[in-house]
């Protein structure tokens, strides 16, 4: 049965690659989601308040000195992030060196949307662990920064000022120096929720925890903020790489997930969980139909 499905998949690849459909999930409007609105010199950092992102500073530690927010311009090959920015050229920074351990600080944005019933929300953000180094001119005047370590982070989704879902530092210890990793989580809202109708908000937080005396961490960087909403129970499945899109990368993964039990341990796949999109405990043509309905044709 699996060999028949795999052959059908090859036919679907040819047909779908040129016929993009749409994903049911709707992106909610976030102002300046990639922090491109404020220009910074290539390879450099600058102390500034990112457009549309007021500070989150519950303990009043952002002092304009060693505790600041700002922006980075990260072309490929930059000292701080050699691979460049995950999206566009810029990213946001939250730098806390004067009062390590004195509480969190970061950026926040109140959205124009409200929490809706029977909706699944997916919030994704690229979280960066900046490398140590000296920036190029003109920011080389600030000298060398020891940014080894990682002070921890939170990505929060709020409604009416109440945290309703968050990633509480789940990537700690997994983000190499000078790289970004994707933080992504979902909130399923049913027919009732205490914050229904309340305005949504996103917070990007540096937890300001000392990694070690030698490697205090100090800075967390953020980029490519996305919030998707879809009707709960909508059969859109298939976003195997959790990039908030169903594209050719997911098509390849779908093929691997239906390749048979011998492939499952190495791929981390489960037929019932990953490829059985209609949850009928069988991977068949109906699962292909659901995957096709979600496919955008982008990527890969």
N, C-alpha and C positions, 0 to 999 in steps of 0.2 A: 504493500500500500504506500509506504513511504517513497519508494522509487517512482511510483506513478505521480505522486504529488510533486516530487522534485522536478520531474520532467515538465509538469504543468507550470511550475514556477518559472522555468526558463522561458516558456512562452509568455508568461505574464510580464517578465522583465522587459522583453522586447515591446510588448504592447503598452505597458504603463510608463516606460521611460519617456515617451513622447506625448503622453496624455495626462497631464497633471490635474489632479482633482484638488480637494481641499481638506483640511483637518478641521474637525468639529470645534476644537478649542479656539476661543477667541482671545487675542492678545488685548489686555487692558492698557489704556494709555498711561505711560510713565514719561514724565518730562525728563529730557536729557538722560536717557537710560544707559548710554555708553560714555557719558562724561566728555562728549566731544564739543560742547558749547563753549568751553573756556580754553583758549589756545595757550599751550606751553611750548617752550623751545624744545626741539627734538632731542631726546635722550635725557631731558632734565625734569626736575620737579619744581613746583611753585606753590607757595602758601596762598590759598584763595578759598573762597566759599563756592563750591560747585553750583552752577546755575540750577535752581529748582530743588536744591538739597540743603535745607537748613540743618544746623547741627543738632545732634542729640547729646546732651551734656548734663545728666542728672545730678552730678556732683560738682559742677562748675569748675572743671579742671582745664578746659581749653583756654589757655592764657595768652595765646599769640606768640609765645616764646618757644619752649620745647614741647609744648602740647598744641598741635595744630591739625587742621584738615587742609587738603589741597588737591592738586592735580599732577599727573605724570604724563609725559609724552614718551611713548615706548615703541620706537621703530625696531624692527628686527636687528639684533646685534647690540642692543643697548646694554649698558653695564648692569642695570638693575634687573632687567628681564630680557635675557638674550633672545628669546623667541618672539618678543614683541607683545603688544596688547592682544588679548583674545578677540576683541571687536574694535574696529577702527584703529585710532592711534593713541587715544588717551585712556586713562584710568583715574580713579579717585584714590586718595591716600588718607589714612587716619594715623598720625604720628604722635606717640605719647612717650616722651623721654624724661620729663621733669618729675613725674609723680607715679612711677611704676607701682602697680598694686593699689592705687587710690580709687579704683572704680572704672567703669566703662565709659566710652564716648564714641561718637560716630556721626552718621548722617541719617536723615529721615526725609520722607516725602509723603504727604497726604494726597491721596488720589481723588479723582472725580467720581469714582465708582463706589457703590455700597455693597455690603455683604448680602448675597442673595441665597434664598433657599434652594435646595435640590441642585446644588452646583459644586463641582470639584475645581479647586484652585491649585495651580501648580506655580510655585515661585522658584525661579532659578537665578543664580548670581555666580559670576566668576570671582573666586577668592584668591588673592595673591600673597605669596610669602617672598617679600623683596630680598634680593641679594645685597650683600655689603659692597661698598665701592664709592668711588668719587665720580660725580657727574661730569659731563663735558662742559666747556664754556657755554653759557655764562654761569652755570650753577657750580662750576668747579671751585668758586671762591669759598664755598662752604666746607671744602675739604672732604676727608674720608668719613664715611658713616659705617660704624659697626652695627649691622642690622641682622646678624646671625640670630637664629632662634625664631620663635613665633609666639606672640602674646595671646593668641586665641581670638575667636570671633563668634559673633552671632548674626544670623540673618533672620529677621522677624517679620511676620505678617500680623498686622493689628486691625481691629475694627472698633471704632469708637474709643481709641486709646488703649484698648485691652489686647494683650498678646493672645492671638488665637492659634498660632502655629509658629514653629521656629526650627531652624537648624542651630543647635547649641554646640558649636565647635566640633562637629562630627569628623571633620577632615584633619583635625590636629594630629600632627605626627606623620601625615601622609603627603603634605605639600612640600616638595623639594625647594631648597633655596633658589630664588630666581624663577619660580614657575607659578602658574595659576592652576586651580582645579575647580570643577563645577560643583557648586552647592545647589541641590534641588530637592524640594519636598512638596508633598501634596496635603491639602486639607479637603476632606469630604464633608460638605454641609448638607444636612438633611432638611426635613420639613420644618424643624424647629431649631433655633440657636439663640442664645441670649443676646447676641449682637446683630441679629438680622436687621438690615436697614441702616446699620451704622457705617460711617465712611471708612474705607480701607486705607491702610498706611503701611509703608515699608521702612524698616530700619536696617542699616548696615553698621555693625558695631565692632569696635576693637575692645576686647575684654580686658586689656591692659594687665595681663598676668605675666610675671617674670618667668621666663623659660628657665634661665639659670643666671647666676651672677655674671658669668663670662659671656653668655649669649642671651641678653635680656629680651630680644624680640623686637619690641618698640613699635613696629609698623605693620598694619594690615592694609591691603589694597583691594579695590573692588571694581568690577567692570561688567557690562552686558547684563543689566538687570531686566528680567522678564517676568510678567505675571499673566498666566493664561487662565481662562475660565471656560468650563464646558458643562453642559447638563449632566448631572450625576447619572451614571448608567449608560451614557452614550457610548455606543460600541465603536470607539475609535482606535483602540489598542495598537500595538505594533511599534511604539517608540522605544525600541530596545536599548538604544544608546542614551536615552534620557536627555536629548538635546531639544526637546519640545517641538520636534518635527518628525514626521514619518517620511523617510526618503530612501534613497538607494542604499545608504549605510545600513538602515534597518532591514531592507530587503535581503541583503547579504546575511545578516544575523538571523532573519526568519528562516532562510534556507538552511543554515547551520543547525538551528533549533529543531528542525524536522528531519535531520539527517539520520536519526536512529539513536537508540540508547547508548551505543558505543561512543558517540560524540558528546553526549550530554555532560559527563563529569568535567571534561576539559573546557567546555564552552560555558559552564555555569548555567546551562539551560534546563528548563523543565517543560516537557511537552504540555502538561496540564496547565502550568502557570504562564509560560511564555508564548507558546504558539497556539494554544487552544483559546482563541480570542472570544469565542462564544460560550466558553466554559461548559461544554457538553461532554467533557472528558474524552473527546476524540478530535484529532486534527484532520480536517477534511475540507471539502470545497467551500463550506460555509465560512471557515476561517480565512480562506483566500479572499472571499468576497468582502469580509470585514477589513482585511488588510488593504485590499484594493481601494475601499472607500476612504481610507485614511491617507493614502499615498499622495505625496506632493510631487514626486519626480525629481526633487532637488538633491544635492549632495553627491557623495561618492565621486 
